[in-house]
């Protein structure tokens, strides 16, 4: 028996199951709606759609480096209880290993495993951010993973040229806590800088600063903005008397990635 998209929708509305699960149910039962409802109940899938609406603000950040390739995967859950479970963390580890081996898009290969995890753990579970860095020949990858409650919650990868593993690790630690958005001020889009400059000018004017002094005041404040968002401009976390650029010396930061729960 064939079935239509309307049949899939009707089964979802009546069962509360996810769209893909409803399609699988209809395929398994030759398009029979009632038999498909029973199939969904037997598989424990009848309430999964309701879980989709719940906020998945917890989770785990899994990080792995293998040679010149590093990856970070965020697997999201509703509660820290589920995020801390061995089954949940094992799935995150399986995902990050897949990304290291095959690339970011390879996470699609574990879509069924994630769906099954939703049923087993009875929570809205899904992928968050997925990052992968493959270092150029001669470069090295450093990392830092902040562990809380037995699970990774903040992961950083950084690619360094002409540096040491110690420098790479220290920069990764800095990134974890300073949370830069861009590598350098040159990487910040012009429209972002222009909007920030306009905002700072308005703030300065509203504070009653002299009109003639506004350009200099705004320029000083825009430099403060760079120190907030651009890694190379930031004061180094372990010694704020020097910038990250000064700390790394003759080394150079090529690329970085950060994934953090919440």
C-alpha positions, 0 to 999 in steps of 0.5 A: 500500500502506498502513502502520501505526505498527508498520511505522514502528517496525519500519523504525526498529528495523531501519534506525536512521533517525529516526521521521519519516524512516521515515514519509517512506520508507514514504510514498515506497515505498507501505509496502514495508519493504525498498524503504524501507530502500534508500531510507533508505540512498540518502538517507544517513538510515539512521544518523540515529537513532543520532546523536540519542543523542549529546550536542549541547553545542556550537553557535552563537548567532545574534543579529539586530536589525531595527528594533524587533525582536531575536531570538536562536537557538541551533543545537546541535551535538556539536563546535565543528568543525561549529559553526564551519562556514559551512554550520552558521552559515548555517543559524543565521542563516537561523533567526534572520532567520525569527524576527525576521520571523515570530515564535518558532514560525516555526523549524518552517518549517526543520525539514527543513533541520535534518534535512538538515544532520544528514545532511550534517554527520553530527552530532546537530544541533538547536534550542536556545533561541529568544528574541525581543523586540519593543520597545514604541514609543519603546523601543530594543533593545541587544545584545551577542554574544560571539564565540569561534572565529569563532562566536557563543557568548553573545548578549544582547538588552535593551529599554530605555526612556528610555535611549540606545543606549550604555546599552543596549549596556553593559547587554547586555555586563553581562548577558553576563558577570553572567548574571542570571536575573531582571530585579528581585527582585520578579520572583523567585517567592516559593517560590524566595525562601522556599527560598533563605531556608530554605537560608541559615538552615540554613547560618547555624545550622550555622555556629554563629551565635547564634539571636537573630542569625539573622534579621539574618544571613539577611536580609543573605545574602538580599540577597546572593542578590538581587545574584546573580540579579536584574539591577537589584540586581547590581553593575555589571560595569564599576564594581562600586561602583554597581548596575545600577540606579544605572548606568542612572539615569533609564532603565529596563530593560523586558526582556532575554534571554540565550542561551549555549552550554553 
